[in-house]
């Protein structure tokens, strides 16, 4: 026990990544758990308005490529901590603005911090972690985030169901706890060296095309889960705040126990097989969403859907294997932008479709998962910088 109190044991890049991975869900999971009930109960949102809100939330993700320009004036580690602080502050004040415009503004504020941080976390992780340990450690970071999320969902359930606290208090608690961890990270950790000097300009290379395509489709897939699967639980099946929190608890219990194992599995079976498993599963899940009529079946599909997110580690480790190490920071921002091209458009567009046919939203999602499956089949069994795809394998020339 005594050795864990020594600064050199916990004061490491991995330790910092763990703490930051804990802080993010404290804020974002609070926002996400309360959102659907808050917008319906307090602001009277319909499907089109929630779709527009989610599209606005994704705009900062679309602009994540601008992170590379900020890195001209601030170190990447400091920028990550500042972004986390903005996320926590945005969530903390959300409960005080129960109106359409108020929610749009606080959502964008929170989202700027969240998306910049996620871009920087990906970049720092791929720079600091060895290729052999990256899948396992990235899985462990998901498990750490799930542990933090479990705490949040349990706390929300306690505050809502047993204590009857207001939305204002619940949002303030979640955002405030994240800000406390941010303060500790800023004060207790030194600036760590980066093993490779990063390009401080936009990098868009032809040989990364398959990574860009997988990232784009991943952004589209994520919106089906985040926006419409959760909204269906409340609108169609009448899930309350406590029930949504319990459903999220189940999701993250699965991640807590299986995410690190899934990361290790990716290291054993390779990125291509992992992605093929994910997308076949998603085709079945999205089709199930389209026709489900029982609340418990919908909840089961939601849990399985969430579990598949851990397999998306394979996209990151695939890029780590094919990338020039100096490209990682810039490409992380570009990839986040590509990921959010679909994310900006889909919530608003599909929100309109939702008004006439919720099932159509999920069936379109199944078709997108099929497209992702075809892309995954093009990933080499052993990716390298000179072998990035089975077909269409350029090895030179940035665009």
Secondary structure, DSSP 8 states (H G I E B T S, - for coil): -GGGGSHHHH-SHHHHHHHHHHHHHHHHHHHHHHHHHHHHHTT---HHHHHHHHHHHHHHHHTGGGHHHHTTTS-HHHHHHHHHHHHHHHHHTGGG--SHHHHHHHHHHHHHHHHHHHHHHHHHHHHHS-HHHHHHHHHHHHHHHHHHHHHHHHHHHIIIIIS---HHHHHHHHHHHHHHHHHHHHHH------SS----S---BGGGHHHHHHHHHHHHHHHIIIIIIHHHHHHTT---HHHHHHHHHHHHHHHHHHHHHHHHHHHHH-HHHHHHHHHHHHHHHHHHHHH---HHHHHHHHHHHHHGGGGGHHHHHHHHHHS-GGGHHHHHHHHHHHHHHHHHHHHHHHHHHHHH-HHHHHHHHHHHHHHHHHHHTTS-TT-BTTB--SSS---S-B-
